[in-house]
Amino acid sequence: MAAKTHPGTVESTVPRLQLLDEQGAVHEDPKLSPYVQDIDTVELKGLYRSMALARRVDEEATSLQRQGQLVLWVPLRGQEAAQVGSAWATEPTDRLFPSYREHAVVFHRGVKPGQLLQLFRGHTAGGWDPNECNVNLYTMVLASQVPHAVGYAMGTALDRKAAEDAGEPAGEQTQAVVAYYGDGASTEGEIHESMVFAASYDAPILFFVQNNQWAISVPFSTQSRVPLATRAAGYGFEGLRVDGNDILAVLAATRYALDKIRRGEGPVMIEAETYRMGAHTTADDPTKYRQRDEEEQWGTLDPLERLEMFLRETHHVGDEYFESVANEGREMADELRTDVLGMTPPTFDEFFDKAYADPHSLVTAERAEYLDYQSGFAPQGDQDVSGSEGAHA
């Protein structure tokens, strides 16, 4: 489904790429098809499983937030193909910089759902060690992760050149960086500045934007008069538009882009056109700004349903497999709920340990001041209320 356009919209010269259409049939594309020739039935089933489990975790997390067990949740429903397809194309050594909705991406990298939900329960500002899985922590500040990603990419390129100049082994493969962000973040100044630096220094980075059509309550037609991929040419690098609900197109486009990046041809941008089926966050009410018919039309383009049709009709995958994935999802959701309800919140004084990597005299003094202040209060439940009762007598 095409997004609504502004009357002043300029016709894009960047084609929208697709391999797996809305009816679950595959079409050849000279640019993308070579990059998915190795994707057999086993791989396709794995892609479906990753999308389905991510959606089940998303549903459970939404329920937990509605029941007061999470402070907030950011739903991903509808964007599973964009996330899973792009993540599968990366190498474990590539560094990924998510925003706050890339749950399927971090799960693919080995982050446990319970680790992620510690953040949304308010028990931590992180949840995992970025160096263990090569995926950075979430950021709640819109677009702030993208300059960090470009700086990291520039640093890896400089390190590699320094090693080569010194005659030292630099590794067989260039480490690529992927920066994830949304159409709303694309209007932030940080994105422009990041692309300028990335282009100027041929940074090995992929800008991966999930255009889910809505920046909270602002439609994409208000945000831009051209597809976002069109903007890449202005910085001097290639931009691709893909059907973000087509997991084969996303996987192929990401592989194509990463190949270019590893060859030293500079940055690439991918715009995955998809749709946020639910709310922006659980603090949002999309019925205030979206029409039901729009949601229903995009609902017919569900990425899971599309891949399921392809698996059933072309690869003859039967009910048994889909039922097993559904059962696995239910078990995972039950484990996640048990995990979340069993989480122990940190005490406030523990946060003093997180201010700096090493002990700091100022933080030590502030902790002592805080603990001294707290010691002035009687333990809860031990207050002597006899005086107040006497006063009222």
Order of alpha helices (4+ residues) and beta strands (2+ residues): beta-alpha-alpha-beta-alpha-alpha-alpha-alpha-beta-alpha-beta-beta-beta-alpha-alpha-beta-alpha-beta-alpha-alpha-alpha-alpha-alpha
